[in-house]
């Protein structure tokens, strides 16, 4: 391991044992105080993809990996001061929460942000697992993509919108309706978010939605052409979803989380990059999708960007 040092947002060197405070705007741990227990300085400071990390331990013993530039070193801190730690309570709105990936988003939000609440907006609330229905931190609002009055009720008071909405595509095709219903809803959703001051939106997409940072990849091109050929309505809606958010989302902090073929593998390991950069492959576990999305809420490494994520 390199001996390269790491520094906080003010340029102060951070070492194990130092006390710090989290300075990530809007993050769950913003303002909390804790202690550095480990530094990982093997990466180059100028490497944007893999900046040096520090392991931070809060007063509850929870450990979190942070970019040191999101921290501020505290000098001469007393144990008495450590007792007063503000808790940031967030309110999540989860769309597509009755599907396999959406349910995992809800569970991960409750795991990582235990003091927060989750609003599920669903056409079929009966599909929500019983333990989530009975969870005091979860509220469920029944509504459709066309019911904008109810959707507005769901958006009010929310800090972050998470969406696992997407066409269900099988190897034999899809029955996804024409007219780009999800993209149309996203256009209205962004209007509602702007109206009610909701800034953060993370949503599922696929390789069908291209990004200027992508390079040619035969394996991804084959996947996209298959969807385009056998599931045209799904393809056009996915493309329109990305175009809608890019066009209308200038005032919000969106992240388009593009995924390949989703699996039920029991892993949260994830690689993030762009198509054709040799960093990402063609499969991803749903658990890893949920972990990446909830991690990005605080890390904020992909604001107004469209990473492609996959199994490492």
Residue pairs with C-beta under 8 A, 6 or more apart in sequence:
1 40
1 41
1 42
2 41
2 42
3 41
4 41
4 42
4 44
4 45
4 52
5 13
5 14
5 15
5 39
5 41
6 13
6 14
6 39
6 41
6 45
6 52
6 53
6 54
6 68
7 13
7 14
7 68
7 69
8 14
8 20
8 68
8 69
8 71
8 72
8 73
9 23
9 68
9 69
9 70
9 71
9 72
10 72
10 73
12 73
14 20
14 36
14 39
14 54
14 68
14 71
14 73
15 36
15 39
16 36
16 37
16 38
16 39
17 35
17 36
18 35
18 36
18 73
18 74
19 33
19 34
19 35
19 36
19 73
19 74
19 77
19 82
20 33
20 34
20 35
20 36
20 54
20 56
20 71
20 72
20 73
20 74
21 31
21 32
21 33
21 34
21 71
21 72
21 74
22 29
22 30
22 31
22 32
22 34
22 56
22 66
22 70
22 71
23 30
23 70
23 71
23 72
24 30
24 70
24 298
24 299
24 300
25 300
26 159
26 199
26 200
27 70
27 88
27 297
27 298
27 300
28 88
28 90
28 112
28 113
28 116
28 297
28 298
29 58
29 64
29 88
29 298
30 88
31 85
31 86
31 88
32 58
32 59
32 85
32 86
32 87
32 88
33 58
33 59
33 74
33 77
33 81
33 82
33 85
34 56
34 57
34 58
34 59
35 56
35 57
36 54
36 55
36 56
36 57
37 55
37 56
37 57
37 63
38 54
38 55
39 52
39 53
39 54
39 55
39 68
40 52
40 53
40 54
40 55
40 65
41 52
42 52
43 50
43 51
43 52
43 53
45 51
45 52
49 273
51 67
51 68
51 69
52 67
52 68
53 65
53 66
53 67
53 68
54 65
54 66
54 68
54 71
55 63
55 64
55 65
55 66
56 63
56 64
56 65
56 66
56 71
57 63
58 64
58 85
59 82
59 83
59 85
67 299
67 301
87 115
88 115
89 115
89 116
89 117
90 113
90 116
90 117
90 159
90 160
90 297
91 116
91 117
91 118
91 119
91 157
91 158
91 159
91 160
92 109
92 113
92 116
92 117
92 118
92 119
92 158
92 159
92 160
92 161
92 162
93 118
93 119
93 121
93 154
93 155
93 158
93 160
93 161
93 162
94 102
94 105
94 106
94 109
94 118
94 119
94 120
94 121
94 162
94 163
94 164
95 102
95 121
95 161
95 162
95 163
95 164
95 165
95 203
96 102
96 105
96 163
96 164
96 165
96 166
96 204
97 103
97 105
97 106
97 120
97 121
97 122
97 128
97 164
98 120
98 122
98 123
98 124
98 125
98 127
98 128
99 164
99 168
100 262
100 264
100 286
101 164
101 204
101 262
101 286
101 289
101 290
102 164
102 165
103 128
103 129
103 132
104 286
104 287
104 289
104 290
105 162
105 164
105 290
105 293
105 294
106 118
106 120
106 132
106 138
107 132
107 290
108 290
108 291
108 293
108 294
109 116
109 118
109 162
109 294
110 116
110 118
110 135
110 137
110 138
112 294
112 295
113 294
114 137
116 137
117 137
117 138
117 139
118 137
118 138
118 139
119 138
119 139
119 140
119 141
119 154
119 158
120 128
120 132
120 138
120 139
120 140
120 141
121 141
121 143
121 150
121 151
121 154
122 128
122 140
122 141
122 142
122 143
123 142
123 143
123 144
123 145
125 133
125 140
125 142
128 140
132 138
133 140
141 150
141 153
141 154
142 150
143 150
143 151
143 154
144 150
145 151
145 181
145 182
145 184
145 185
146 181
146 185
148 188
148 192
151 185
151 188
151 189
151 192
152 192
152 195
152 196
155 161
155 189
155 192
155 193
155 196
155 198
156 196
157 196
158 196
158 198
159 198
159 200
160 198
160 200
160 201
160 202
160 297
161 189
161 193
161 198
161 200
161 201
161 202
161 203
162 202
162 203
162 293
162 294
163 201
163 202
163 203
163 204
164 204
164 289
165 182
165 185
165 203
165 204
166 182
166 204
166 205
166 206
166 238
167 174
167 176
167 182
167 231
167 233
167 234
167 237
167 238
168 174
168 176
168 234
169 176
169 227
169 231
169 234
172 230
173 230
173 231
174 230
174 231
174 233
174 234
176 231
176 233
176 234
176 237
177 233
178 233
178 236
180 236
180 237
180 240
180 241
181 237
182 237
182 240
182 241
183 237
183 240
183 241
183 243
183 244
184 240
184 244
186 203
186 241
186 244
186 245
186 248
187 244
187 248
189 201
190 201
190 244
190 245
190 248
190 249
190 252
191 248
192 198
193 199
193 201
193 252
194 251
194 252
198 252
199 251
199 252
199 253
200 252
200 253
200 254
200 297
201 245
201 249
201 252
201 253
201 254
201 255
202 254
202 255
202 257
202 293
202 296
202 297
203 241
203 245
203 254
203 255
203 256
203 257
204 257
204 259
204 289
205 238
205 241
205 242
205 256
205 257
205 258
205 259
205 306
206 224
206 227
206 238
206 258
206 259
206 260
207 220
207 223
207 224
207 258
207 260
207 275
207 308
208 224
208 227
208 228
208 235
208 238
208 239
209 238
209 239
209 241
209 242
209 243
209 256
209 258
209 306
210 242
210 275
211 256
211 258
211 274
211 275
211 305
211 306
211 308
213 274
213 277
214 274
214 275
214 276
214 308
215 274
215 275
215 276
215 277
216 276
217 275
217 276
219 282
220 260
220 275
220 276
220 282
223 260
223 261
223 282
224 235
227 234
227 235
227 238
228 235
242 256
242 306
245 254
245 256
249 304
253 300
253 303
253 304
254 303
254 304
255 296
255 302
255 303
255 304
255 305
255 306
255 307
256 305
256 306
256 307
257 289
257 292
257 293
257 296
257 302
257 306
257 307
257 309
258 306
258 307
258 308
258 309
259 284
259 289
259 308
259 309
259 310
260 280
260 281
260 282
260 283
260 284
260 308
260 310
261 282
261 283
261 284
262 283
262 284
262 285
262 286
262 289
263 283
263 284
263 285
263 286
264 285
264 286
265 283
265 285
265 287
265 288
265 311
266 285
266 287
267 285
267 287
267 288
267 311
268 285
268 287
268 288
268 290
268 291
269 285
269 288
269 311
269 312
270 284
270 288
270 289
270 291
270 292
270 309
270 310
270 311
270 312
271 279
271 280
271 281
271 309
271 310
271 311
271 312
272 279
272 280
272 292
272 302
272 307
272 308
272 309
273 279
273 280
273 307
273 308
274 280
274 307
274 308
275 308
280 308
280 309
280 310
281 310
281 311
282 310
283 310
283 311
284 309
284 310
284 311
285 311
288 309
288 311
289 309
292 309
296 302
